[in-house]
């Protein structure tokens, strides 16, 4: 009886916690493309925007932005870019510079992203 119990315990320990990591062999792919884009961007004044959110334990979002700019990586960066573009009548932010500030508290994390750059208007776009 003790041997069966010991065997069952060993089997349960060895099979209960497992993880699988599957990797793939990647081969380089040679791709070339030629793109020609003639766009006149008119530079304007400096513009800036910011976005802020609060997370519980750094995971659960308690408050934050709901509007984001397309083609900007990262949620808060996209929200800060949206705030910079909104009302400035700019099509793009030229040379955007992002500053990310994180304040750690015991239960909460406060994330803030500030973006600044120059107003870019594409000629003939609107």
Secondary structure, 3 states (H helix, E strand, C coil): CHHHHHHHHHHHHHHHCCCCCCCCCCCCCCCCCCCCCCCCEEEEEEEEEEEEEEEECCCEEEECCCCCCCCCCCHHHHHHHHHHHCCCCCCEEEEEEEEEEEEECCCEEEEEEEEEEEEEEECCCC
